[in-house]
Amino acid sequence: STSFPTCKVKETMHNAFWDHLKEQLSAIPPDFSCALELLKEIKEILLSLLLPRQNRLRSDIEEALDTELLQQKAEHGALDVPHLSKYILDTMTLLCAPVRDEAVQKLENITDPVWLLRGIFQVLGLMKMDMVNYTIQSLQPHLQEHSIQHERATFQELLNKQPSLLSHTTKWLTQAAADLTTPLPTCPDTSDSASVAGSSPSEAAISPEPLSPTMVLSQGFLNLLLWDPEDEDFPETLLTDRTQLQELESQLSQLTILASVLLVASSFSGSVLFGSPQFVDKLKHITKDVMEEFKSRPEEAMQTVSEQVSQEIHQSLKNMGLAALSSENTASLIGQLQNIAKKENCVRSVIDQRIHLFLKCCLVLGVQRSLLDLPGGLTVIEAELAELGQKFVSLTHHNQKVFGPYYTEILKTLIPSAQALETEVESL
C-alpha cells in the first residue's frame, strides 16, 4: 500500500495548484497565465509522444497550440479553453495505446475546465510511461532460451580449464551476505528538507533480517552499483555486463542529485507552485543540464543550479501572483542547494539510500509493484526511476538465468540451512 504521509503531501500540493488555476479562470476578467503555462506543457508532451514519421500531426499540434497565438488570444480575453481541451483529447485518442482508450473517453464527459485539464495531465503522464516502457522493450528484445544455454556452456568451458574462475563471484556473494547482517547507518543530522519527504513503510527493509538466497543475490546486484573502479575483483559472471552496470551507476547518481534538488526546492516553493507539473519539469531541465559538469566540478555545477533554481522559483511565484521568497529564505535555499555538492550531504544520503531501497524492491517485487510504494522524495522522479528499475531488473534477470546454477552452489555454502535453494534462485 502507498505511504499515507507521502501521498497526502503530494495530493495537497496538486490540489493547491489546481485550486489556484480555478480561481484564475473564474476571475472577471479571467486570468489565463496558469492555463497558458499548462497548454505549453501539454503541447510539449504531445510532441514528445510522436514518432519521427508523424510530420503532419506534428505540424497540426504546433499550429493548434501555437504559444504566441494563444498568448494573443489570452490578452484579448478570447482564449477558448474548452475548445482547446477538445482538440487535445482528439489528439490523445490518436496517440494513446489501446489500454488508455477508456481513460481518454472518460475525460470527454468532464465539463468543468479545471477538472478536465487535470484529467488530461494525469492520462498524459500514463501515456509518457507507456512510451518509456515501449522504448525499453524495443531496445531490449526478449532473449531466447538457446542464448542463455549458449552463454552458460561457453562459461562452463572456461571454468573447466580454470577451476578458480568463480573466486571473485564467491567473494562478491560472501560480502553481500555480510552486508545483510549489518544494519545500515542512519543519517545523524537529517535536515528539514529531508524530513519533509516523509518515509515509506518499506524502509523497514533496511533492518537486518534472516538470510535468504533472494536477498543475498539482490544485495549482491545492488553492490555492483557502488563498485570501486579500482577494485579488480569484479565477479567473473558479470564481466560482460560491467560497462552497462557502470552506465546504470552513473544514471543512479544523476537521479540522486536530481531528486535532492527537487526535494530542497519543494520546501521553498510552496504547495501551489510545486504542484504545477510544468514548474517541476523546468527544475528538472535546469538540473539535468549540468550533470556532465557535476562529475568533474560538483561545486561549480551546484552553484549554477542554485542560482537558476532560485531565479526560476522567484519568477514563477511572481508569474502566478504568489508571495515572493524573503531574502533570508532565498539565501537558505541557495545554501542548501550548494551543499548537495558534498558527498556527505544529508539530503543526498537519504535520497541515495531510498533509490537503492527502491531498486532492491524492484529485484524482489518487480518494477510496477515497487512504483506503488515509493519512499518519500522519489515520487517526483517516478518516470526516471521506472526506466532505471526496468533496465536494472532486465540485466540482473538475464544474468541469473545464465549463471543461476553457479550462484546456487555458492549460496549453499553461505546459507547452509536454506531449503530449496535452486528453486528460489531460478525463480528470482
N, C-alpha and C positions, 0 to 999 in steps of 0.2 A: 504493500500500500504506500501511497505517496506521503512524504513527510509533511505533516499538517502545518507546522510553523512556516516552512519554506513556501508552500503553496499559498498560504494566507498572505504573506508579504508580496509575492508575485501578483496575486489576484488583486490586492489593494492598489498596487502601482498601476496595473492595467485599468482598473475601474476609474481611478483618478484621472487618467489621461482621457478616457472616452467621455467621462462626465464633463471635462473641460471642453472637448470638441462639441458636445451637445449644447453647452452654454453659448459657445461662439456662433453656432449655426442658428440658435434660437433668438439671438440678439436682433434688435431692429436699429439700423440695417444689419444683416448677418455679417459676421467676421469670418472670412474664408481662409485665414492664414494657416491654421492647422490642417484644414481639408486639402489645401494645395500641397502641403508637405507630404500628406498621405498619398495623394494621387501621383505625385512624383515617384514615391517609393514603390507604389503598385505598378507603375509603368516599368520601372527597372526590374522588378521581379518577373513580370510577364515577358520582357525581352530576354531575361536570363533563362527562361524555360523553352525558348525557341531552339529548333535545330538549325544548323547552318543553311540548309536549303530553303527555309521558310522566309524567303526575302519579301514576298508580297505582304504576308501577315506582319512582318517587322515594320514595313512602311506604313501599313494601316494603323498600327499601335502608335508609332511615332507621330502620325498626323492627328489621330483622335485624342491623344493625351499630350499634345504639344505644350510644354511648360509655359512658354511665353504667351501663347494664345489663351490658355486657362487663366494666367495672371491678369491679362487684359479684361477677360470676362468678369473675373472676380472684382476688379477695380470698378466696373460698371454695375456691380450687383447682379450680373446675369449668369453666374456660374450655376448650371443645372446639374446638381449632384445626383438626383435620382436617374437622370438620363445617362450620365457618365457611368453610374453603377451598373445600369442595364447593359451598356456596351462591355464593361469589364466582365460581367457574368457570362455574356455570349462568348467572349474570347476565352474565358476559363473553360467553358464547355468544350471548345475546340482542342484545348491543350491538355486537359486533365486525363489521367489514367482512368480506365473504366471503373476502378474501385472507388473513384471520387465523384462519379456522376450523380449519385444520390445526394451527397453533401452539397453539390453546386445547385441541384434542383431545389433543395430545401431553402436555399438563400433567396430564390426567386419569389418566395411567399412573404418575405420580410418587407414591410412597408416603411418602418422607421429608418431614416437615412443613416443614423449613427450605428444602430444595431446591424444594419446591412454592411456598412464599411468594416465593422468589427468582425462580422462573419466572413467577409471576403478575405480579410487578413489571416484569419485562422485557417481557412481552407488553402490559401496560397502557401502558408507555412507547411502544410501537409504535402502540397504539390512539389515544393522545393525538396522536401525529404525524399519523395518518390524519385525525383531526378537524381539525387545523390545515390540512392540505392541502385537505380538503373545503371548509372555510370560505373559504380563499383562492380556490379555483376558483369558488365560488358568488358571491363578491364581484367577481371579475374574469372575466366571461363571455368566451368566445372572440370575438375581434374579426374580423369578416368582411373579406374581401379588398376589397370595394367601399368599406368605410370607409377603408381605407388609401389607395386610389386617390383618394377624395374629398378627404382631408386634403392629399395631395400636390398635387392640382390647385388647391386653394384657396391653398396656399403659392406655387405657381408663378405664379398670377395676381398676387399681391403682389410677387413677385420681378420680374415683367415691368415693373411700374410703378416699382419701386425697386431697380435693379440692385445697389446696395451692401448689400442686405439680408442677405447672408451674411458680412459683415465680422467680426462678433463670433464667429460659428461658426468662421471660419478662424483667428482669434486663439486661440480655445479649443483647437482641434486642434493648432495650432503649439506651444502651451505643453505640451500632453500629450506631443508628440514630444520636446520639450526635456527634460521630466521623466524620460523613459525613458533618456536618455543620461547622466543624472546619478545616481550611486549615492545611495541613502537614507542619511542619517546614522544611526549606531548609538548606542544609549544608553550614555554613558560610565561610568555608575555603577550597573550593574544590581544591584538589591537581592537579598537572599536569596530573598524571596518570588517574584520574577520568575524567578530561575534554577531554582526548584523546578519550575516549569511545564514545563521542557524545551522543545526547539524541534522543529519539524517539518522533514522534508527539503524540503518545498515552499518553505521560507523562502529557499532559494537563488534563488527567483524575484525577490528584491529586487535582485539584481545587474543591472547594465546588460546588455542583450542586443541582437542585431540588430533593427532596427525592422521591424515588420510591421503591416499595416493593423489586424489584430485587436487587437494590443497597444496601438496608439495610441488606438483608439476606446475600449477598455476603460479605459485610463488617463484619457482624457477624461471618461468617465462617473463614474469614481471621484473625479476632481477636483471634480465638481459637489457632492459630499457635504462638501466642505471650502470651499465658496464663501463669500467675504466678502460679507455682506449689503450693505455699502456699495458694492461693485463693480457698476456699472450695465451692464458689458459682457457681460451674460449671453447665451449663444448663442441666436440667433433661433429655431433649430429646436427649442428646448426650453422656450420661454417658457410654453407651455400646461401643461408638467409641473412648473413651478417650485414651486408650493405642495406638490405631492406629494413632490418631492425634499427640500424643507425638513423635511417630516414624517419622511422616512426618515433624514435627517441627525440629527434630534432622537432618533429611535429608536436610531441607532448610538451616539450619545453616552451614552445611558442604559445600553446594553449594555456599553459600555466601563467605566463606573463599576461596574455590577453584577458583571462578571467580575473586576474589580480587587479588589473587596471579598471575593469568594469565594476568590480566589487567596491573599490575605493571611490570611483566616480558616482556609483549609485547612492552612496551615503551622503554625497554633497549635492546631488541633482534634485532630490525631492521626488515624490512618487508620481506626480503628474508628468514631469519631463522624462523620467526613466521608464515610465510606462509607454512611452512613444516608440514604436518599432524603428522608425527611421532615425531617431536620435541614437539609439543603441548601435545601429548599423554604421553611423558616422564615426562613433568612437572606435568601432572595430577596424574600420578602414585606417584611421589615424595610427592605431597600434600596429596593425599588420604591415604598414608601410615602412616601419623602422626595424622590423625583425632581423633583417640581414645585418644591419649596423649593430644590433644588440649583441650579436655573437662575439664581436671583437671589441666594441666600445659601449658596454651597457650603460655607463653613467651618462654619456652624451646622448644615447638613444632615449633614455628616460627623461632627460632634460627637454628634448624635443616633444616627447609625448605629453609631459606635464604642462608645457606651455600651450600646446594645441588643444588638449582636452579642456584645460581651464578656459581657453578662449571660446571653445565650442559650447561649453556649459553656459558661459556668460551670454553669448549671442542667442542661444536657444531659449534661455529664460526670458530674455528681452523680447524675442520674436513672439513668444506665447503669452506675453503680458504678465509674467510672473515676477516675484520679488528677486532682485539681484543678490548674488553672494556678497557677504561683507568682506572687507579687505583681510580680516583675520581668518575667515573661512577659506578664502582664496589661497592665502599663504599656507594654511594647513593642508589643503588639497594638493598643492604643488609639492609640498614636502613629503607627503605620504606617497605620492606617485613616484617621486625621485628615489625614495627608499626601496622601491621594488627592484632596483638595480642590484641590491645586495642579496647574495645567496641566502643569508641567514634571516632575511626579512620575514616577519611572522605571517603576514597575509599570504605571501608567496609560498611559505612552507605548508600552511594549511591547505591552500588550493592544490599544491603538488600532491600532498597525501590523499586528498579527495579524488583527484583524477586517477591516481594509482588504485584506489579503492574501487572506483567505477570500472576500471579495466579488469580488476580481479573478479568483480561481479559478472562482467561480460563473459569471462572464461568459464565461469561456473553456471551462470543462469542464461547466457545469451544476451545479445545487444538490446533487443527490443524490451525484454523484461527489465534490464538494468536501467534503461532510459525512464522507466515509470517511477523510479525511486532515486532520482539524482540527489546527491548530497548538496547542501546549501552552497550558493555561489556559483554553481555549474549550470543552472537552467538557462542562462543567457548564451551559453556556447553549446546548446543541445545538438544542433546540426553538425557542428565541427566534431563533437565527441562521438556522434553516431558514425561518422566517417572513419575516425581513428579506431574506434572499437571494432568496426567491421573488418578493417584491414588487419588488425592485430589478431582477431579471432580466426580469420581465414588462414593467416600464416601459421599460427600455432596448431590449428586443427589439422592442416595438411602434414605438418611436421610430426604430429602424434600418430597419424595414420601410417606414416612410413616407419617411424622409429619406436612405436608403442611397445613391441615385444622386448626391445633392449631396455626401455625405461622400466618395464615390469620387473625384469630380473634385478635391476639395481635397487628398485624400491622395496623388493622383498628383503634385502639386507638392511634397509633403513627402517622399515616398519614391519618387523617380523610377525607382529600379532595380527596384522591386517588380513582379512579374508577376501577371497575372490578378487585378487589384485588385477589379474589380466582383464577381467570383465570391466572393471572400473576404468582402467587406463584406456582401453579401446573405445569405451563409450563416452569419453570426455567430450 
